[in-house]
Amino acid sequence: MQHISTTPFGRRAVSHGLLASQALAAAPAAVASADKWQLFNDLRTARHHFGVTDRDLAVLNALLTFLPDRDLVDGADLIVFPSNATLSDRAHGMAESTLRRHLAALVQAGLIARHDSPNGKRYATRGPGSEVLRAFGFSLRPLLVRAPAIHSAAEDARTAALHLKLAREAVVLRLRDAVKLFLYAVETGQAAADHPLHRALCAAQGQLRRKLDTDALTSLQEIVDQLRAAVDNLLEPVVVAEEMSGNDVHFGRHCQYSKPDLQESEPCLGTGKGADVAPPALPLGLVVKACPDILPYAQGHIRSWHELITAASQVRPMMGVSPDAWAEAQRIMGAEVAAITLSAILQRVGAIQKPGAYLRNLTERAANGQFSPGPMIMALLSPANARAV
């Protein structure tokens, strides 16, 4: 009867980890076979669950390369016996002292088991037909025995990573909205740049630079939601005083604020000199949300100001806006602001008899520093215009 020793060679003492790995090497396997590389990928995903590092797994990867077959098969010889020098070569030149430390960690984690020879060397005794009669080295059978647990832990790790990703995305999007709407409030004079919300938003952005777990992200999301609500309170409620008319001189679409001393329109965002015009303070996402009718002219999505400008240029002839009027609007307002303005006109084009004349008048007001598209966009987002959002 062949005897497999369970005690280590030399001065190494018997340990709980060694006995556990030996027990796993002898335990019945729940599966008859497993793809060693799929199993390794699952273990790499769930390495924290098993208490191993990426360097430990680099050594395990090297050990797996000494097994000729791709599958770990129950009943087959799953002992590999490379020398430290050979194993070091497969592990990209890892120092032997480091190699021994990672091998011990794999044994301690119950992923491999030692089968030491009488002299501590790793080798195989072969018969007349080169058949391996007995091998001394590392048994990979614990991997096969633990295959179901490794796969389950990997699935849990992937699910947790997905939840973490979704939680972080939610916080990033909410915080982005809050920051950009606060900047809009500052730009339009509805909040001071040194408002306490500014410090709170900066603090939230600082927290996002850290590596947060799901619980921390959930707590941060609650804080960001409160900040967003506070920012919304800063923005003056915009109501439509009267519907747009088509009169070439009188613009029927007026926006009023709760404070009577505020102007109907904020000062123009630019200087009125084409290329010198400042970029719009409105977030692109807010514009698209307020003006969804522009989307069909951009193949259903707008992810950049360039795409909004291109879509506005395409819809311009259909609205009866002449090339001259469009060129003048772009020169005075800037390409982005002109595209925002045209998108807002398109959203309520049914109430405007002559969009071209309307755009010309807005351009003249912009040249005098009396127009910004901000109130138009906020009005489209107001409950009174919910059907247009």
N, C-alpha and C positions, 0 to 999 in steps of 0.2 A: 504494500500500500504506500503510495507516494505521500510524503509528509511535507507540508508547507509551513515553514516556521512563521510565527507571528511576533517574534521578538526581534529587536533591531540588532544590527551588528555593532561591535565595538562598545564605546562608552555611553552611547545613547541609551537612556533609560526608557522603560515602558511608560507611555503616557496615555491619558484618556483619549486624546485625539488619535493616537496611533491605533488603539484598540477599536475605536469607532470606525476608522477607515478600513481596518481589517474585517470588521463585521459587515460593513457595506460591500466589500469585495466578495464576501461569501453569501450575501443575502440573495433571495430570489428576485429576479427582475420582473417588473410589471409589464414590460414590453419585450418582445423577442429581439428587436433590433432598433437601432436609431442612427440616423445620419450624423456622423461625428461633427461635420462642419455646421449643420443646422443647430445641433446641440450646443456647439461652441458659441454661435451667434446669440442664441438665447441666453447662455450663461454670461456673455459679455453685456447684454442688456440688463440682466438681473444681478450683476456682480456685487452690488452693495448688499443685496439680500443675503448673499453667501459669505460676505466679509472678505472678499478678495479684491486685489487692486489690478489695474491694467498691466502692471509689470508681472504680477502672478500669472495673468492670462497669457502674456507673451511666452512664458515658459511652458504653459499648458499647450499652447498652439504648437510650439516646437516639439513637444512630446507626441502630439497627435500625428505629426508628419512621419513618425517612425512606424506607425501602424499602416501596413500596405493597403488594406481595404478601406473604402469610404464609410462603410457601416460598422458600427459596434454591434456584434452579434452575440447573443447569449450562448454560452457553450464553446465559443471560439477562444483561442489564445489571445488574451487582451493585455499581455504583459510586454512592455517595451523595455529595452535594455541598452540604451546608448551610454557611452562614457561621458564624463563631464566635459571633456574637450570637444567631442562631437556635438553634444547638446548645446554647448556654448556657441559653436559655429551656427547652429540652426537658430539660436536666439540672438542673432546679429552681434556676436562677439561679447556677450554678457560675461562679466568676470565670474570666475568659478565660485568665489565666496558669496557673491550676490545671487548666483544661481542656486546655491545650496539653501539660502534663506528663503527664496521663493518656492522651492520644492517643498520645504518644511511647511510653508503657509498653505500650499495646496493639499498636503496631507492633513494638516490641522483642520482645514475646511471640509474634509471628507470627500474630496473630488478625485483623489488618486490614493492608492495604497502601496506601501513599500513591501517588497519581497526580497529581503537581503540574502545574499549567498553566504556560505561559511566564511569566506574571506572578505566580504563586503564589496566585492567587485560585481559589476553588472555584466551578465553573459548568459548564453544559452548552451545547454548540452544537447547535442544532436545525435541522432541514430545513424545507422548505415545509409539510409536513403536521404540524408540531410533533414530528416524530420526532427523538429524541435521536441525533445523529450522533457526538458525542464528548463524554465527561464527564470532568471533572477533580475529584478529591476523594479519598474513601477507598473502596477496594475491599473488599467483604465476602466475596469468594470464598475467602480463606484459611479462613474458618469452615466453608465447605462441604467444602473439601479435607480439613480436619482433623476432620470430623464423626465418623468412626468412632473416632478416638483420643480425642476429647472424651467420647463415650458410654462407651467402655471405662474411662477414668479416673474418670468419675462412678460407674460401677458399683463400681469398686474402693473409691472413697471411701465409698459407702453401706455396703459390706460391712465396711470398717474401722470405720465409725461404729457399726454394729450390734454388732460384737465388743467395742468399747469400752464400749458401753452395757451389754451382758450382763456383762462383767467387773466393771464398777462395781457393778451390781446384786448380783452374787454377793458382793462384798466388803462391801457395805452390810448385806446380810442376815446374813452370818456375824458381822460386828462387832456388829450389833444383838443377836443371840443371846448373844454372849459378854458384852456389857455388862449385859444384863438378867439373865442367870444369875449374874453376879458380884454385882449388886445384891441378888439373891435370897439369895446366900450370905452377904452382909453382914447382910441383914435377919434371917436365921435364925441368926445367930451363928456361922456356919461359917467366916467370914473377917473380918478387921479392915478397917475403912474405909480405913486407910492402907497396905494390902497393896501390895507392889510391882506387882502386876497392875493396880492402879488407875491408876498412872502410865503403864504400858505401853498400856493401853486408851485413855487420854486422848491419848497420843501418836499412836496409830493413827487416832483420830477427827480429830486435827489434820491428819494427812496427807490425809485424805479431803476436807478443805476446799479443797485445792489441785486444779488441773487436771492430772490424771495421765494419761499415755499407757498403752497396753495393757501394755507391759512392766513399768512401775512398778506398775500395779494387780495384775499377776500376782505380783510380789514381795511386795506388801502383803498379798495373799490368803494367801500362805504364812505370813507373820508372824501374821495374824489366826487362822489355823487352829491355830498353836502356842499362841496365847493362849487359844483356846477349849478346847483340850485341857487346859491348865493350870487353867482355871476348872472344867472337869468334875472334875478331881482334887480340887478344894476341896470339892465337894458330897459329902456323906457318902453311901455306898451304902445305899439303903433296901431292906429286905427285908420280906416279909410274914411275920409270926410265925405267924399262923393265919388261916384263912379267916373271912370275916364270918359271923356267925350272926344269927339274927333275934331274939335275946333283947332285950327292951325295955330292960333295965337294963345288961347286959353287952355291950359292943360287941366283936364278934369280930374286927373289922379293926384290928390293932395294927401300928404301924410301928416298927422298931427301927433304931438307928444303931450304927455300930461302936464309938462311944465310950459306955461304960456310964453315964456321969454326965449324959448329955443327957436332957432330958425327952422323953416320947413325942410331945408336940405342942409347937410353938413358942407363945409368948404370942400372944394374939389381935392381929390387925393393927389393930384399931380400939379405940375407947374404950367400945363397947357402948351408944352413945347415938345410934343412927340416923344423922342427917345429919352428925354429927361423926366418923363412922368414916372412917379413912384409906383411900385407894384400895388395891387389892391390889398386893402386890409381885410377884406372878407375871405374866409376860408373857402376854398374851391368846393368842398363837400356841401357847405351851406348853400352855395349858389345853385348847385345841381339839385339839391333837395327842394329848393324853392321854385326852380324852373325845370321840371322834368320833361316838358314838351320839347326841349332842345335835344334830348337823348336820341330820338330816332335819326337825327341828322349826324350822329357821331357813332353809328353802328351799335347803339345801345349802351355805350360806356364812355365816360369822360374821366380820365385819370390825371390830366395835366392841363395847364392853362393853354398850351398849344392846341390841344384837342378841342377845347371850348372855342377858341378863336377860329379854328378851321370849320367847326360846325356852324358857328354864327355866320361865317362867310358864305357857307353853302345855302343857308336858309334866307339870307338877306334878299336875293332877287325875288323869291317867292312872296316876300312880305311887301314888295313894292318899294324897297329902299334902293335908291340909285347908287351907282358906284361912287359918285362924288360925295354924297351924303355919308356913305360908309367910310370913305377915305378921310373925310374931314373929322368924323367922330373919332377915328383911330388916332389922328394927328393931335387933336385937342385933349382927348381923354386918356390916350394910351390904348394899346390893342386889347389888354385884358379888361379894362374898365368898359371899353366900348362893347366888348363881347358880353359882359355881364348885363349891360344896359339893354342890348338887343335881345338877350335871352329873357329878360324881365318883360319887355314889350311883347315878345312872342307868347309868353304865358297868358297875357290878357289881350291878345290881338283881336279877339272878338269884340272888345269894347272900344277899340281904337279905329276910327275910320281911315286915317292916313298915317300909317306907321312911319313912313319916310319923313313927313313933315314933323311928326312928334319927335323923332330922333334928332332932326336939325335943331329944333328948339332946345332940346336938352343939351345939345352940343354947345349952343350959344351960351346957355346958363353955366355950363362947365368952364367955358372960356373966361367967364366973369367970376369964377370961384364960387358959384351959387348952386352947384349940383354935385352930388355923389350918389352912386346907386345903392348905398346902404339902406336908406329908408324904403326903397322899392322892394328890395329883397326881404327885409323884415316884415313889410306889409304882406307880401305873398305868403310868409310863414305864419301870419297871425290867424287866429281861429276864424275870423270873418272870411278868410280866403282859403280855408282848409281844402276846398275842392280843387284848388289850383296847385297844391303841394303834392 
